[in-house]
Amino acid sequence: MTPAETEASENVGRMSRFGWAFGMIWLFYLAYPLGEALSLPDVWQKVLATLVIIAFGATFVATFWGFRNANRAHRRIRSSYAWAGLGVMGALVVALAVMVGTQAFGATIYMAVLAVMTLPSRQAWTTVAVMVAVVEIVPRLVPEWNPGTFFAFQLVISAVAAWGITQVFKRNHELAAARQQLADLAIVAERERVGRDVHDILGHSLTVITVKAELAGRLIDIDPARAAVEIGQVESLAREALSDVRSTVGGLRKVDIATELASARSALATAGIEPDLPADADVVPLRNRELFGWTLREAVTNVIRHSGAERCTIVLGATRIEISDDGSGMTGRSGEDGNGLRGLADRVRAAQGSLSVGRSAAGGFSLEVECP
C-alpha cells in the first residue's frame, strides 16, 4: 500500500470512529420540538415524544455518518441507504406532529439537508419541493394547527446551504484527484527523462568503447603500446559512463556542446571517420548548449554505429546545429536508434525547437536541430 493509500485508509478509519460527532453538532435545533414534547400534559406523552425525537436524531446521525464515510472514501452513499434513512425520519416526523403539532415540522430541515447531500440532484430537489409543499399546506388543512411562518423559508435556505457544502466537497475531491494525476504524470515524466538520458549516455559511451576495444584487439600484436593506450581509454570511458549514469539518476547530469565536440572528435577519429568539426562552441548561447550537446552525442553515435561513412561534418551556429555524413543514409538503423531519436525529439520539443532528419548532400545521413 502506498503512503497516499495508507493515509486515505487512516482518514476513513478516523471518520468511521468519529464521523457521528459531526452529525451530533446539528441536533441542537431539535430543542424546539423537544420543548414542545416536554410541555405535554401527560408523562407518557412526554416520554413517547422524547423517544421519537431521540430516534429521529439517531437516524439523522446514522445517515449523516454514512454520507461522511462515503465522502471520505471518494464515493457516493448508496441511494437505498439514504432513502431508508429519509423514510424513517419522515415517519417519525409524522408521529411527532400528531403529538406536538406544527413544531414537529422544524425537523424537516434535517431531512432537506440529508436529501441534498445524499441523493442525486433531481431526486434531492424534488424531495425538497415536496417537503416545502407539506409544511406549507398540511398545517392549513388541520384546524388545530397554526401554519409556521418561516418553516418553508428555513427549509429552502438549509437545503441550498447543504448543496453548497456538497459542491465544496466535490471540488475538493476533484482537486485532490487532479493533484494525484499531476503527481503520477511527474513520476512518469521523470522515468522517461532517466530512461532517455541513460539511453543516450550508454548508447554513445558503449559505442565508443566498442570501437576502441576493437581497435585495441587489432593492435595488440602489431603495436602493443598503442593497444595499451586504447585499453586505458576504454577503462576511462567505462568509468565516465558509470559516473554519468549515477549523475543522471540523481538528476545532476549536465551535457555541454563544448565537451561533446571534443568527445566527438576523438570518437570519430577512433572509428576511422574523418571529423570536420568547428574549433570551439563559443558561438552557442547558454540556453542551447545542453540541447546541442545531446544532439551531437546522438548523431555521432548513429554515425559511428551504422553509417559506414568516411567523413562526418558538423555545422554549429547560435541557434542551429547540423550533423551530416557521406555514408549509407538511413539504411541499417535499428529500433534502438529510433528510440534515441524519439528521445532527442522530446528534448527539442521541450525547448520549442525543430528537428529535421533526412539525407545529406553527400548522400548520407543528416540531422538538424534549430532552436530560438
N, C-alpha and C positions, 0 to 999 in steps of 0.2 A: 504494500500500500504506500502511495506517495505521501509526502508531508501534507500536500493540499487535501488529499482524500482523508488523511488522518484527522486533520483539523476540522473538516466538514463533518466527519463522524462524531468527533467530540462535541461540536456545536449541536448536532441533532440530539446527542445524548443529554446534554445540559437542558435543552428545550423539553425533552421527554420528561425530565425530572421536575423542572421549574416552570414550564410553559403555562400551567394552570394559574400561576400567580398573576400573569398579565391579564387574564380574564377576570380574576377576583377584584382587580383595581376598580373596575367599572360598575361593580354591583351596588355601590352606594346609592345609585339612582333608584334602587328598589326600596329605599327608605320611605318613599311616598306611599306606595301601596301597602308597605308593611305598617305604616302608621294607621292607615285605614283599617287594616286587619286587626290591629291591637285595640281599636276603638269599638269593635263589635260587642254587642251586649252579652253574649254567652261565651263561657270559657271554651267550650268545644268548638265554637265558631272561630275564636281567636287561634286556637291550636291548629285547626284544619287549614285556615287561610295562611297561617305562618308556614305550615308544612308545604303547601302549594307553592309559596314564594321561594322557599328553600329548594324545592325540586326544580323550579324554573331556573333559579340561579345556577344550580348544579348542572343542569342540561346546557345552559349557555356556556359555562366554563368548559365542559367536556367538548362541546362542538368547537369552541374557540381554540382549545388546546389542540384538537386535531388539525385545525386550519394552520396554526403556528408551526406544528411539526412538519406538515406537508410543505409549508412555505420554506422552512429551513432546509428541507431536502430537495428544493427546487422542483416541486411538482404541485399539481392542484389536488385539493382534497376531493375525495370521491363524492359525486353528486348525491348518491344514495345515502351516504353518511350525513351530508348536510341537510337533505330533505327530511331524514329521520329526526334530526335534532330540531329543525324548524316545526315539524309536525307535532312533536311532543310539547314544544314551547307554546304553540298555538292552542293546543287542547288545555294546557294549564292556564293560559290567559283567559280562555272562555270560563273555566271553572272559577277562577279568581273574580272575574267580572260578575258572575252570579252572586258572589258573596259580598263584594265591596263596591260594585258599580263601576262608573267610568274611570276611576283612578287606576283600575287594572290595565287600561289601555296605554298607560305610560310604559308598560313592559314591552309594547310592540316596537319601541325604539331599538331594543336589543335584537329583535327578530329582523328588523330592516338592516341593521349593521351586519349581522351574520349573513343575510341573503346576499348583500352586495359583495361581501368578502369571499363567500364560498361557492356561489352559483355562477354559471355563465351569465354574461351581461344581460341577454334578453330575458332569461328566466328571473334574474335578480330584480330588474326594474319592473317587470310585470308583477312580481310579488310585492314590491314596494307600493305600486299603484293600487293593488287590491287592498293592502293594509290601510292606505290613506282613505280609500272609499269606506272601509269598515269603520274606522274611528270617526269619520265624519257623518255617516248615515245611520249606523246602528243606534248611537245614543239618542238620536232624534225619533227613532221608532219606538223606543221603550219609554213609557210615560214617566217612570220613577227616576230616570237617569237625566243628568244635566250634561249637555254636549260640552266637551272640552274645547276651550278657545284655541289652544296652541298645540294640541296633540299632533295634528297633521303637519303643521309647520316644523315642529321639532323632529318629527319622523323623517321628513324630506331632508332637512339640514343634516341630520345624523347620517343618513344614507349617502348623501353627497360627500361628507367628510370621510366616511369609511371608504368610498370609492377612490377618493384622492390618496388615502393611505395605501390602498392596494396598488395604485399606479406607481407610487414611490417604491413599493416592494418590487414591482415588476421591473421598473427601470434599474433598480439596484441589482437585480438578478441578471438583467441583460448586460449591465456594465461589468459585473463580475465575470460573466461568460466571455465578453469581449476581451477583458484583461487576460483571461486564461488562454484565449485564442492567440493573442499577441505574444504571450509568453511561449506558447507552443511554436509559433512561427519564428520567434527569435532563436529557439533551440534548433529548429530545422535549418535556419539560415547559418547559424554558427557551425553546424555539422557540415553543411555544404561548403562553407569557407575553409574549414580544416581539410576536408576531403580534396577540394580544389588545390589548395596550397601544397598539400603533401604530394598530390599527383604531379604538380608542376615541378616541385623541388626534386623529388626522386626520379621523375622522368628524365630531367636534364642531367642530374648528377650520375645516375646509373648508366646513362648513355655514354657520358664522357669516361666513366670508369671502365666500361666495357671496351671502348675504343683503345684506351691506354693499356688495358690488360692484354688485348690482342697484339698491340704493338710491342709490348714487353715480351710476349711469347715469341714473336718473330725475331726479336733482337737478342734473346738470351744466349744463343750460340754465336751470333755474328758480332755483337757488341755488348758484352755483359755489363759494362759500366753504364752505358745508356739504358739498358734494360733495368738496372737497379734504380736509376733516376726515375723512370716511368713507374716502377713499382712503388717507390716512395711517394710519387704524386697520387697514385691510386689510393694509398693509405690516407694521405692528407684529404683527398676528396671524400673518401668514405667518412672520415671524422667530421668534415664540414657538413655533409649531408645529414648525419645523425644530429648534429647541433642545430641545423636548420629545422629539422622535424620537431625537435623539442621546443624550439622557439615558436614554431607555427602553432603547435598545440597550446602553448601558453599565450598566444595572441601577440607575440613580440616580433614576429618575422617582418623584417623590412628589406625590400628589394630596391636597388638603385640602378639606374641605367648605366652609370659610370662603372660600377662593379661588374655588371653583366657584359659590358663591352670588353673588358679585359678577359673575362671568363670565356666569352665567345671567340675571341681571337685565339686563345690557347686551345680551346676545344676543336675549332675548325682546322687549325694547323695540325693538331694531332691526328685528325681524321683524314688528312691529306687533301683538304679543301682549301683553296686559296681564299683568304679573307680580304674583302675590300671594305674596310671599316673607317669611320671618321676617327680622327686622332683623339678626340675627347667628347664629352657630353655636356659641355658648359652651356650650349645653346638651349638646352631643355630646361624650362622653368620647374620650380619645386613641385608644383601641383601635378605635373605629368611624369616626374622621374620614376616613381614606383610603377605606374601602369606601363610605361615604355620598357622598364626593366623586365616585367613579366612577359610582355610581348616578345622581346628579344630572346628571352630564355626559351619560350615555347617554340618560336620559329626556328631557332638554331638547333634545338633538339630534333625537330622534324627533318631539317636539312641533313643532319648527320645520320639519322636513322634510315631514311628512305629515299633521299633524292638521287644518290649516285652522282652528285654534282662535282664539278671541278672548281667552281668558283661561287662564292656567296657574297652578295653585295648588300650593304646596309646603308640606307639613306636616313639621316636624322635631322629633324628640324624642331622648332619650338613647339609645334602643335601636331607634328606628323612623324611617323616612323614607318619605313618600308623595308622589308627583308625579302630578297629575291635570289634565285639561284638558276643555274643552267642545266639542271638535272632532268628527272623524268616527270616533273609536274606532280599531279595529284595521284598518279599511279602508285599502288602499293601501300598507301597509308591505311592504317588499321583502325579498328573501333576505339582502341585506347587513345590514339592521337585525336580521334573525333571528340573524345571526352575532354582532352586538353584544349581543343579549340572552343568547345562549348563553355568551358571554364573561363577562357580568355574573353569570350563574347559576353559573359556575365560581368566581368570586370569592366569591360569597355562600356557596356550599357549603364552600369552604376555610375560611371564617370561622364555619362551623357555624350559619349563619343560614337564613332562609327568604325566598323570592322569590315574590311574587304579581303576576300581570299580568291585567288584565281591563277591564271597562267602569266608568267613573266615575259618580258620582251625577248629574253633569251630562250624561251620555250620551256622553262622550268616552273617552279612554284613561286608564288608571290603572296605576301601577306602585308596588308597595310592597315594602320590604325591612325585615325585622326581624332583629336580632342580639342575642345575650346581653348 
